[in-house]
Amino acid sequence: MKCTFVELALHLAIVLPLILLTLTDRKRETLKILAVFALYFLMHGLLLYLPTEFESLRLTNGNWNWSGKIYAILGSLLFLSIYRKFAMRDYFLTLRQDNDFLKHGLIAILIILIVKGVFNFLYLSPTEWDLESLLFQATMPGLDEEIAFRGIMLGLLTKILKPARRPLFHPAIYVTALLFGMAHGLYLNDSFELSYNISSLLITALLGVAWAWMTLKSGSILLALVSHNLGNVASQVISMGK
């Protein structure tokens, strides 16, 4: 667990310069929200890896980290119930969409699915048919990661980082996207040695940019969540069909 904490702290340290450069101000209230953001990020990551560190905390015997995802989602819900400074819509946790963006959002989902499908067809290794994998990819990643990265984290950062003229250039998008990419591609092993998967890091970071932009434009994580889970399921089907 100590290694996981250090890994998460490293990820935060990497994005900290970008955060400090784009803070709206250094007032006490702003710094308090920044501290809440950092604490939530650490809590979320620790809960996610809790069952891998302590076997007794595993809720299922599947091949995927169902337990960690469930703990992380419950942790996010607990955070929202305790830290009530902002409304749910400020975290983009609403089903209401900006109707003017809906058409563009659906086109963006289609483009993401096509690009991701082509990439996966070319580079994914074949796997055997597995119903558990399909069920996991259709539910857990999108629910957990969109609530966390494009919901709570993006919502907190938009309150304290300088807004841009266009949503695509909002610094909160790139902070959350970098954290999302590093969560999938920059690791510390048990000996505290750094390892990385550059392709995974870059791809997930780019997807993080796309999903955060969709969230800011639509006002909701819904399109990002649907795109996330559809993309994961499509990837799994392509891999199984090879």
Rosetta silent file (secondary structure, phi, psi, omega in degrees, C-alpha in Angstrom):
SEQUENCE: MKCTFVELALHLAIVLPLILLTLTDRKRETLKILAVFALYFLMHGLLLYLPTEFESLRLTNGNWNWSGKIYAILGSLLFLSIYRKFAMRDYFLTLRQDNDFLKHGLIAILIILIVKGVFNFLYLSPTEWDLESLLFQATMPGLDEEIAFRGIMLGLLTKILKPARRPLFHPAIYVTALLFGMAHGLYLNDSFELSYNISSLLITALLGVAWAWMTLKSGSILLALVSHNLGNVASQVISMGK
SCORE:     score description
SCORE:     0.000 S_00000001
   1 L     0.000  -32.567  178.547    0.000    0.000    0.000 S_00000001
   2 H   -61.981  -40.994  179.008    2.949    2.286    0.683 S_00000001
   3 H   -63.704  -41.476  178.307    4.119    1.858   -2.903 S_00000001
   4 H   -61.321  -43.265  179.474    0.640    2.732   -4.207 S_00000001
   5 H   -61.904  -44.018  179.909    0.572    5.897   -2.111 S_00000001
   6 H   -64.402  -40.649  177.739    3.996    6.970   -3.407 S_00000001
   7 H   -59.516  -47.396  179.606    2.890    6.266   -6.992 S_00000001
   8 H   -63.830  -40.627  178.110   -0.213    8.422   -6.554 S_00000001
   9 H   -63.436  -36.269  176.948    1.826   11.175   -4.882 S_00000001
  10 H   -63.480  -44.331  178.361    4.218   11.081   -7.854 S_00000001
  11 H   -59.165  -43.348  178.101    1.329   11.539  -10.283 S_00000001
  12 H   -63.321  -41.430 -178.740    0.144   14.545   -8.281 S_00000001
  13 H   -63.076  -34.398 -179.067    3.645   16.017   -8.180 S_00000001
  14 H   -67.795  -38.365 -178.460    3.906   15.798  -11.976 S_00000001
  15 H   -89.009  -11.098 -175.968    0.709   17.801  -12.570 S_00000001
  16 H   -57.439  -43.177  178.482    1.272   20.232   -9.672 S_00000001
  17 H   -58.009  -41.146  178.438    3.289   22.783  -11.722 S_00000001
  18 H   -64.028  -39.614  178.268    0.467   23.032  -14.280 S_00000001
  19 H   -63.821  -48.117 -176.388   -2.052   23.489  -11.469 S_00000001
  20 H   -66.168  -33.015  179.265   -0.006   26.196   -9.731 S_00000001
  21 H   -70.738  -24.074 -173.988    0.594   28.052  -13.011 S_00000001
  22 H  -114.858   10.423  176.100   -3.116   28.206  -13.785 S_00000001
  23 E   -61.165  141.804  178.306   -4.634   28.853  -10.353 S_00000001
  24 L   -66.341  -35.460  178.650   -7.086   31.750  -10.363 S_00000001
  25 L  -164.999  179.609  178.940   -5.495   33.077   -7.167 S_00000001
  26 L  -113.722   27.648  179.800   -3.680   31.948   -4.019 S_00000001
  27 L   -68.968  161.185 -175.646   -6.453   32.804   -1.605 S_00000001
  28 H   -58.415  -43.184 -177.378   -7.180   30.522    1.324 S_00000001
  29 H   -64.742  -39.570  177.779  -10.454   29.215   -0.116 S_00000001
  30 H   -62.814  -45.732 -179.711   -8.803   28.324   -3.430 S_00000001
  31 H   -66.388  -32.185  176.496   -6.001   26.452   -1.683 S_00000001
  32 H   -65.150  -42.519  178.344   -8.537   24.594    0.474 S_00000001
  33 H   -65.811  -38.475  176.433  -10.325   23.340   -2.653 S_00000001
  34 H   -61.544  -41.885  178.123   -6.955   22.336   -4.117 S_00000001
  35 H   -64.112  -39.934  177.040   -6.198   20.368   -0.947 S_00000001
  36 H   -62.142  -42.846  177.085   -9.604   18.668   -1.177 S_00000001
  37 H   -57.824  -48.252 -178.984   -8.842   17.747   -4.791 S_00000001
  38 H   -63.129  -43.251  179.935   -5.485   16.210   -3.819 S_00000001
  39 H   -65.355  -39.890  178.002   -6.978   14.284   -0.899 S_00000001
  40 H   -64.336  -43.963  179.514   -9.809   12.947   -3.046 S_00000001
  41 H   -58.250  -44.938  179.176   -7.367   11.820   -5.741 S_00000001
  42 H   -65.113  -44.156  179.972   -5.276    9.943   -3.174 S_00000001
  43 H   -60.881  -45.956 -178.619   -8.348    8.408   -1.515 S_00000001
  44 H   -60.068  -46.704 -179.265   -9.766    7.247   -4.839 S_00000001
  45 H   -65.292  -40.095  179.423   -6.519    5.613   -5.911 S_00000001
  46 H   -66.234  -41.003  178.019   -5.958    3.883   -2.573 S_00000001
  47 H   -64.431  -36.694 -178.830   -9.490    2.476   -2.526 S_00000001
  48 H   -62.103  -37.639 -176.492   -9.065    1.214   -6.070 S_00000001
  49 H   -98.796    1.224 -178.097   -6.022   -0.853   -5.151 S_00000001
  50 H   -54.029  -47.709 -177.526   -7.168   -1.852   -1.665 S_00000001
  51 H   -69.437  -22.061  177.871   -8.299   -5.411   -2.617 S_00000001
  52 H   -76.369  -22.205  178.420   -5.036   -6.099   -4.453 S_00000001
  53 H   -90.002  -32.592 -176.788   -3.127   -5.358   -1.251 S_00000001
  54 L  -127.903  101.229 -176.693   -5.491   -7.141    1.143 S_00000001
  55 H   -57.073  -31.940 -177.468   -7.035  -10.345   -0.208 S_00000001
  56 H   -65.600  -16.444 -178.669   -9.563  -10.442    2.633 S_00000001
  57 H   -93.379    2.358  177.997  -11.201   -7.301    1.206 S_00000001
  58 L   -73.215  131.548 -178.852  -12.005   -8.881   -2.147 S_00000001
  59 L   -92.415  -20.772 -178.982  -15.747   -9.056   -2.738 S_00000001
  60 L  -135.652  168.489  178.217  -15.574  -11.359   -5.784 S_00000001
  61 L  -110.332   20.377 -178.627  -13.290  -14.029   -7.199 S_00000001
  62 L   -72.566  175.513 -179.740  -13.294  -12.729  -10.766 S_00000001
  63 L   -83.298  -14.437 -179.038  -10.287  -11.937  -12.923 S_00000001
  64 L  -105.678  162.624 -175.572  -11.016   -8.210  -12.911 S_00000001
  65 L   -83.437   60.383  177.119  -10.785   -5.714  -10.076 S_00000001
  66 H   -57.579  -44.699 -175.438  -14.525   -5.555   -9.375 S_00000001
  67 H   -62.059  -46.622  179.961  -13.899   -5.004   -5.675 S_00000001
  68 H   -60.827  -42.123  178.739  -11.551   -2.077   -6.176 S_00000001
  69 H   -63.511  -42.788  179.581  -13.970   -0.385   -8.556 S_00000001
  70 H   -63.550  -44.593  177.653  -16.857   -0.850   -6.132 S_00000001
  71 H   -61.041  -41.640 -178.968  -14.806    0.566   -3.240 S_00000001
  72 H   -65.376  -41.974  178.045  -13.729    3.518   -5.392 S_00000001
  73 H   -63.945  -45.004  177.949  -17.310    4.276   -6.463 S_00000001
  74 H   -62.384  -36.927  176.970  -18.531    4.043   -2.863 S_00000001
  75 H   -63.341  -40.135  177.710  -15.670    6.322   -1.836 S_00000001
  76 H   -64.347  -42.229  178.502  -16.764    8.882   -4.422 S_00000001
  77 H   -64.637  -38.426  177.496  -20.337    8.730   -3.156 S_00000001
  78 H   -64.680  -42.317  177.519  -19.110    9.152    0.403 S_00000001
  79 H   -57.835  -46.394 -178.100  -17.039   12.164   -0.659 S_00000001
  80 H   -64.796  -30.517  179.936  -20.085   13.747   -2.307 S_00000001
  81 H   -78.647  -25.091 -177.886  -22.176   13.179    0.810 S_00000001
  82 H   -93.876  -48.935 -178.096  -19.574   14.736    3.134 S_00000001
  83 L   -91.536   92.924 -171.059  -18.084   17.567    1.059 S_00000001
  84 L  -107.191   30.624 -179.414  -21.236   19.432    0.100 S_00000001
  85 L   -66.534  -34.463 -176.688  -19.723   22.748   -0.901 S_00000001
  86 L  -119.546  155.008  177.778  -20.879   22.355   -4.509 S_00000001
  87 L   -76.800  162.924  179.624  -24.045   21.047   -6.137 S_00000001
  88 H   -57.204  -36.688 -178.542  -24.088   17.829   -8.182 S_00000001
  89 H   -67.027  -23.862  176.948  -24.295   19.813  -11.423 S_00000001
  90 H   -71.677  -19.660  173.916  -20.993   21.504  -10.511 S_00000001
  91 H   -99.873    9.313  179.788  -19.437   18.031  -10.687 S_00000001
  92 L    63.307   22.692 -179.752  -21.300   17.369  -13.970 S_00000001
  93 L   -94.218   69.966 -178.351  -23.214   14.599  -12.203 S_00000001
  94 L  -147.839  152.324  176.854  -26.502   15.234  -13.946 S_00000001
  95 L   -86.667  -12.674 -179.053  -28.469   13.662  -16.784 S_00000001
  96 L   -70.841  130.960 -177.549  -29.370   17.069  -18.204 S_00000001
  97 L  -113.420  154.061  168.656  -27.494   17.831  -21.409 S_00000001
  98 L   -74.703  107.933 -174.874  -26.781   20.982  -23.362 S_00000001
  99 H   -59.801  -30.085  179.603  -29.121   20.312  -26.291 S_00000001
 100 H   -67.570  -25.485 -178.179  -27.015   22.484  -28.617 S_00000001
 101 H   -95.058  -13.901 -170.951  -24.037   20.185  -28.056 S_00000001
 102 H   -55.303  -46.277 -179.886  -25.861   16.849  -28.175 S_00000001
 103 H   -60.546  -46.272  179.099  -25.462   16.330  -31.934 S_00000001
 104 H   -65.238  -34.543  178.632  -21.752   17.186  -31.798 S_00000001
 105 H   -65.585  -41.069  178.567  -21.344   14.944  -28.773 S_00000001
 106 H   -66.494  -37.437  175.994  -22.835   11.954  -30.571 S_00000001
 107 H   -64.519  -40.339  178.896  -20.538   12.601  -33.536 S_00000001
 108 H   -62.959  -41.137  177.244  -17.581   12.773  -31.128 S_00000001
 109 H   -60.340  -44.825 -179.782  -18.579    9.407  -29.627 S_00000001
 110 H   -61.341  -43.077  179.429  -18.747    7.870  -33.098 S_00000001
 111 H   -63.808  -43.848  178.837  -15.307    9.227  -34.017 S_00000001
 112 H   -59.895  -44.030 -179.008  -13.802    7.927  -30.760 S_00000001
 113 H   -64.279  -41.210 -179.662  -15.298    4.464  -31.354 S_00000001
 114 H   -66.330  -49.171 -178.192  -14.006    4.316  -34.938 S_00000001
 115 H   -63.452  -45.278 -179.994  -10.490    5.502  -34.087 S_00000001
 116 H   -65.939  -37.959  178.977  -10.246    3.277  -31.027 S_00000001
 117 H   -63.747  -43.441  178.986  -11.660    0.316  -32.963 S_00000001
 118 H   -63.875  -45.214  179.541   -9.100    0.659  -35.760 S_00000001
 119 H   -60.841  -46.287 -178.646   -6.247    0.999  -33.290 S_00000001
 120 H   -65.765  -36.483  178.310   -7.382   -2.009  -31.290 S_00000001
 121 H   -63.131  -36.535 -177.293   -7.856   -4.114  -34.417 S_00000001
 122 H   -80.031  -33.074 -168.099   -4.277   -3.362  -35.450 S_00000001
 123 H  -119.611  -18.580 -178.942   -2.534   -3.665  -32.091 S_00000001
 124 L   -72.404  142.570  175.860   -4.565   -5.670  -29.563 S_00000001
 125 L   -81.090  148.804  179.030   -3.523   -9.246  -28.906 S_00000001
 126 L   -64.842  144.092  174.474   -6.173  -11.972  -29.327 S_00000001
 127 L  -132.833  163.030  178.979   -7.975  -13.148  -26.209 S_00000001
 128 L   -80.480  155.664  176.922  -10.461  -15.907  -25.492 S_00000001
 129 L   -59.459  131.574 -176.559  -14.189  -15.294  -25.202 S_00000001
 130 L  -151.038  111.153 -177.948  -14.989  -14.254  -21.634 S_00000001
 131 H   -64.605  -36.994  179.650  -18.385  -13.030  -20.453 S_00000001
 132 H   -59.106  -42.590 -179.731  -16.947  -11.581  -17.245 S_00000001
 133 H   -60.756  -43.121  179.592  -14.631   -9.317  -19.223 S_00000001
 134 H   -63.809  -43.394 -179.924  -17.523   -7.988  -21.296 S_00000001
 135 H   -65.032  -40.653 -179.968  -19.663   -7.340  -18.214 S_00000001
 136 H   -64.443  -49.589 -177.164  -16.824   -5.605  -16.414 S_00000001
 137 H   -66.034  -25.559 -179.774  -15.924   -3.374  -19.361 S_00000001
 138 L   -80.684   -8.100 -174.220  -19.586   -2.499  -19.922 S_00000001
 139 L  -131.399  -65.648 -164.664  -19.997   -1.198  -16.378 S_00000001
 140 H   -65.536  -50.044 -175.626  -17.152   -0.573  -13.970 S_00000001
 141 H   -58.227  -47.881 -178.649  -14.523    1.530  -15.819 S_00000001
 142 H   -64.727  -44.857 -179.750  -16.966    4.147  -17.063 S_00000001
 143 H   -60.669  -51.519 -177.221  -18.894    4.401  -13.809 S_00000001
 144 H   -67.920  -54.799 -169.962  -15.839    4.707  -11.601 S_00000001
 145 H   -73.321  -33.198  177.707  -13.513    6.756  -13.799 S_00000001
 146 H   -72.657  -40.942  175.352  -16.059    9.186  -15.211 S_00000001
 147 H   -60.511  -41.280 -175.684  -17.489    9.975  -11.772 S_00000001
 148 H   -77.239  -57.575 -171.584  -13.944   10.423  -10.453 S_00000001
 149 H   -81.691  -49.841 -178.460  -11.966   12.075  -13.267 S_00000001
 150 H   -90.469   -7.849  176.215  -14.583   13.868  -15.390 S_00000001
 151 H  -100.293  -85.148 -172.585  -16.959   14.383  -12.478 S_00000001
 152 H   -65.819  -50.695 -176.540  -15.437   15.198   -9.108 S_00000001
 153 H   -65.546  -46.792  178.636  -11.851   16.037  -10.127 S_00000001
 154 H   -62.545  -41.222  179.631  -12.801   18.075  -13.196 S_00000001
 155 H   -61.657  -44.554  179.175  -15.533   19.801  -11.216 S_00000001
 156 H   -64.158  -43.064 -176.762  -13.187   20.822   -8.403 S_00000001
 157 H   -69.195  -32.936  178.280  -10.490   22.064  -10.776 S_00000001
 158 H   -66.244  -18.329  177.849  -12.877   24.180  -12.832 S_00000001
 159 H   -80.161  -20.630 -171.918  -13.592   26.103   -9.621 S_00000001
 160 H  -125.623   -9.444  178.733   -9.974   27.074   -9.032 S_00000001
 161 E  -102.163  149.601 -176.286   -8.145   27.098  -12.393 S_00000001
 162 L   -63.084  126.619  178.539   -8.258   29.983  -14.856 S_00000001
 163 L   -71.137  154.110  177.180  -10.925   29.432  -17.513 S_00000001
 164 L  -104.479  165.667  179.229   -9.987   29.592  -21.195 S_00000001
 165 L   -63.904  -34.376  177.614  -11.855   31.307  -24.013 S_00000001
 166 L  -118.815  138.588 -177.910  -12.685   27.897  -25.433 S_00000001
 167 H   -54.146  -33.873 -177.429  -13.536   24.859  -23.272 S_00000001
 168 H   -60.031  -24.732 -176.304  -10.973   22.696  -25.114 S_00000001
 169 H  -102.078   11.261  178.042   -8.160   24.818  -23.666 S_00000001
 170 L   -67.431  127.670 -177.518   -9.321   24.799  -20.056 S_00000001
 171 H   -58.665  -26.673  179.394   -6.331   23.677  -17.927 S_00000001
 172 H   -61.395  -31.814  177.979   -8.600   21.401  -15.848 S_00000001
 173 H   -61.030  -44.863 -172.665   -9.004   19.203  -18.934 S_00000001
 174 H   -80.214  -30.028  174.168   -5.268   18.600  -19.219 S_00000001
 175 H   -64.520  -49.528 -178.873   -4.622   18.096  -15.512 S_00000001
 176 H   -67.784  -35.048  179.151   -7.306   15.394  -15.301 S_00000001
 177 H   -67.090  -40.395  177.145   -6.236   13.875  -18.631 S_00000001
 178 H   -64.213  -43.190  177.569   -2.607   13.607  -17.494 S_00000001
 179 H   -63.240  -40.062  178.784   -3.661   11.993  -14.231 S_00000001
 180 H   -64.628  -43.897  178.479   -5.917    9.623  -16.160 S_00000001
 181 H   -63.997  -43.779 -179.434   -3.103    8.718  -18.565 S_00000001
 182 H   -67.051  -31.329  177.407   -0.581    8.136  -15.781 S_00000001
 183 H   -63.110  -24.065 -179.161   -3.069    5.924  -13.930 S_00000001
 184 H  -106.275   -2.410 -174.742   -2.967    3.629  -16.955 S_00000001
 185 H  -151.293    6.937  178.625    0.663    3.923  -17.944 S_00000001
 186 E  -136.237  113.780 -169.110    3.064    5.132  -15.212 S_00000001
 187 E  -130.954  159.410  166.362    3.725    2.788  -12.296 S_00000001
 188 E  -115.432  133.283  176.467    5.971    2.023   -9.361 S_00000001
 189 L   -86.249 -176.946 -175.649    6.674   -1.624   -8.594 S_00000001
 190 L   -64.572  -17.863  177.019    7.098   -3.075   -5.108 S_00000001
 191 L   -95.196   11.025 -179.512   10.765   -2.094   -5.195 S_00000001
 192 L    62.811   30.922  175.243    9.778    1.530   -5.959 S_00000001
 193 L   -95.118  135.292 -176.486   11.211    1.248   -9.466 S_00000001
 194 E   -81.415  133.163  173.635    9.494    3.359  -12.109 S_00000001
 195 E  -135.664  158.210 -177.325    8.018    1.641  -15.159 S_00000001
 196 E  -151.690  156.248  172.564    5.789    2.945  -17.910 S_00000001
 197 L  -122.761   97.195 -169.722    3.749    2.005  -20.947 S_00000001
 198 H   -64.207  -37.006 -179.303    4.024    5.048  -23.179 S_00000001
 199 H   -67.469  -42.451  178.257    1.374    3.993  -25.698 S_00000001
 200 H   -64.710  -41.559 -179.952   -1.182    3.289  -22.967 S_00000001
 201 H   -61.529  -47.724 -176.954   -0.347    6.543  -21.214 S_00000001
 202 H   -67.631  -43.675 -178.195   -0.719    8.642  -24.368 S_00000001
 203 H   -63.680  -47.035 -178.723   -3.881    6.955  -25.624 S_00000001
 204 H   -69.267  -32.696  176.528   -5.704    7.190  -22.305 S_00000001
 205 H   -65.689  -42.128  177.944   -4.539   10.788  -21.822 S_00000001
 206 H   -64.687  -40.147  175.371   -5.916   11.724  -25.263 S_00000001
 207 H   -64.032  -37.453  177.373   -9.183    9.973  -24.445 S_00000001
 208 H   -61.422  -38.793  175.900   -9.196   11.884  -21.167 S_00000001
 209 H   -62.553  -47.826 -178.342   -8.930   15.153  -23.099 S_00000001
 210 H   -61.495  -46.072 -177.337  -11.820   14.147  -25.375 S_00000001
 211 H   -69.952  -35.384  177.679  -14.070   12.997  -22.528 S_00000001
 212 H   -68.922  -39.807  177.042  -13.329   16.063  -20.376 S_00000001
 213 H   -62.325  -44.993  177.309  -14.074   18.365  -23.322 S_00000001
 214 H   -59.556  -38.485 -179.758  -17.357   16.534  -23.960 S_00000001
 215 H   -67.156  -45.356  179.007  -18.226   16.888  -20.289 S_00000001
 216 H   -63.780  -40.553 -177.549  -17.528   20.617  -20.176 S_00000001
 217 H   -71.834  -38.317 -176.174  -19.468   21.244  -23.387 S_00000001
 218 H   -87.315  -23.261 -177.142  -22.466   19.088  -22.482 S_00000001
 219 L    83.198    9.056 -176.311  -22.560   19.922  -18.773 S_00000001
 220 L  -150.759  152.251  175.951  -22.771   16.218  -17.866 S_00000001
 221 L   -81.938   -2.596 -170.884  -20.563   13.140  -17.666 S_00000001
 222 H   -57.671  -49.841 -178.103  -23.261   11.084  -19.432 S_00000001
 223 H   -64.268  -39.815  178.028  -21.836   11.221  -22.982 S_00000001
 224 H   -63.785  -41.179 -179.276  -18.311   10.545  -21.702 S_00000001
 225 H   -64.385  -46.190  178.908  -19.549    7.609  -19.635 S_00000001
 226 H   -62.114  -46.158  179.205  -21.430    6.072  -22.564 S_00000001
 227 H   -61.053  -42.341 -178.943  -18.456    6.596  -24.881 S_00000001
 228 H   -59.823  -53.542 -176.739  -16.059    5.146  -22.308 S_00000001
 229 H   -70.252  -38.000  176.727  -17.965    1.920  -21.716 S_00000001
 230 H   -62.091  -42.499  178.892  -18.919    1.426  -25.381 S_00000001
 231 H   -63.145  -41.045  179.067  -15.279    1.866  -26.362 S_00000001
 232 H   -65.631  -42.625  179.117  -14.116   -0.633  -23.751 S_00000001
 233 H   -65.441  -42.810  178.833  -16.690   -3.218  -24.806 S_00000001
 234 H   -60.487  -40.804  178.356  -15.820   -2.728  -28.481 S_00000001
 235 H   -62.090  -43.009 -179.623  -12.140   -3.221  -27.667 S_00000001
 236 H   -64.864  -42.758  179.466  -12.915   -6.410  -25.788 S_00000001
 237 H   -63.855  -42.750  178.596  -15.073   -7.777  -28.624 S_00000001
 238 H   -61.621  -44.193  179.369  -12.379   -6.987  -31.203 S_00000001
 239 H   -63.243  -40.305 -179.622   -9.744   -8.713  -29.097 S_00000001
 240 H   -72.633  -25.383 -177.410  -11.955  -11.773  -28.609 S_00000001
 241 H   -86.316   -5.337 -178.726  -12.829  -11.898  -32.291 S_00000001
 242 L   -72.822    0.000    0.000   -9.261  -12.066  -33.531 S_00000001
